[in-house]
Amino acid sequence: MNRVVVVGGGPGGYEAALVAAQLGADVTVVDTDGVGGSAVLTDCVPSKTLIATAELLTDLEEAAELGIRLAGGAGTPRADLHRVNERVKRLALAQSSDIESRLVGEGVRVLRGRGRLDSSDGTGRAVLRVVATGADGTEETLEAEAVLLATGASPRTLPTAQPDGERILTWEQVYDLREVPEKLVVVGSGVTGAEFASAYNALDVDVTLVSSRDRVLPGEDADAARVLEEVFERRGMTVLGRSRMQSVERRGDTVVVTLTDGRTVEGSHCLLALGSVPNTDGIGLEEAGVALGKGGFVDVDRVSRTSARGVYAAGDCTGVLMLASVAAMQGRIAMWHFLGDAVAPIDLRTVSSNVFTAPEIATVGWTQSAVDAGEVDAECQMLPLAGNARAKMQGVRDGFVKLFARPGTGILVGGVVVGPRASELIFPVSIAVSMSMTVDQLAHAFTVYPSMSGSVAEAARRLHRVQP
């Protein structure tokens, strides 16, 4: 029987373990902090649970437009952040427990401890042994035919901006807050920073978003980022563009963020959203012949192989795309490859992703920037949601559907959706891109009237060309 050891219990690790067990391998998962990893315990599940509360408050803000008023002359609804965070942590632990129960039910052994590759024979190559060190210092050596590294990543900090867990926080620490911050300064306008800024703004917090770039979400579609920034400012958020943080200092109950141009921003709390660093130090990777690339991320190919024979890697520690869905697919692909099942290399051009702001921003495939740079020849059609009947009924003013298609063939190669539940609305576009469907094939599928998805079909219809 093939023996597989998985180091790390996040999406890349537990999905790999489930595939390996399904294919008859003897599987052990060595996990440090809890099955599900940061995605379940401190990142995706908690943040999106918090955002679910924020979404409800956002909807209530727009309720008057739909003819709804609060009974009894009640004031603006407020969030009890302590209760919200208690729910966040409770759901995260429950999800972790559910995943662990499934692993155990499939015959996977879950071992609590920190795993490291053992290359003590001095050959400089992976010997496919993992040493698991428990919290009490006891060690267990596990031999395997294949090892999957899924150790994840941690919030990046700077010497001049160190979290204290009380006023200066990383996104893993915000769930211990018991009261809504009076004024929150969010440093970093990438996905994490934008999501938390949006959520706390909806929780009626005075938010200042500090962005070192000229706009929020510099890595996302420019039209989408522009819509989001307009919404942020309309809802009272202060967005400081081209403002690079130099330091963050706590002064009693006040936090002072100093910018490189000498300006200062004060708040009651500061959330650091400065990116992530891989958890690859001190686990024997280089000694075992596992090559690390820029920033300490593990180098992998499209079937998740590292430079060391029999050693695979998946998830945030690879820096490929820091999405739970990508981590899970990398883990599955690794085990399919190792155990000889049918496998196709990962294709990042078919990955769909979402920014859980209000409105949401969902994307798949080729981007506007790639089209503008000439990396792909594609025609574009953008359709504002303001003209959609269902959007009007729901009081939706912001957002659009944008599709990219090859000229001539009409094959869909990418898309962007901005609006409520864009994470759901991107799915038909994702299917079309992954299956190389044409705009006509997408347009000819029935949609419900009225529906937001009708805008996807309409955008596709507008990309139709009469053949000569």
Secondary structure, DSSP 8 states (H G I E B T S, - for coil): --EEEEE--SHHHHHHHHHHHHTT-EEEEEESS-TTHHHHHTSHHHHHHHHHHHHHHHHHHTGGGGT---GGG-------HHHHHHHHHHHHHHHHHHHHHHHHHTT-EEEESEEEE--TTSSSS---EEEEE-TTS-EEEEE-SEEEE---EEE--BTTB---SSSEEETTTGGG--S--SEEEEE--SHHHHHHHHHHHHTT-EEEEE-SSSSS-TTS-HHHHHHHHHHHHHTT-EEETT--EEEEEEETTEEEEEETTS-EEEESEEEE---EEES-TTSSTTTTT--B-GGG-B---TT-B-SSTTEEE-SGGGTS---HHHHHHHHHHHHHHHTT-------GGG-EEEE-SSSEEEEEES-HHHHHTTSS--EEEEEEGGG-HHHHHTT--S-EEEEEE-TTT-BEEEEEEEETTHHHHTHHHHHHHHTT-BHHHHHTS---SS-THHHHHHHHHHT-----
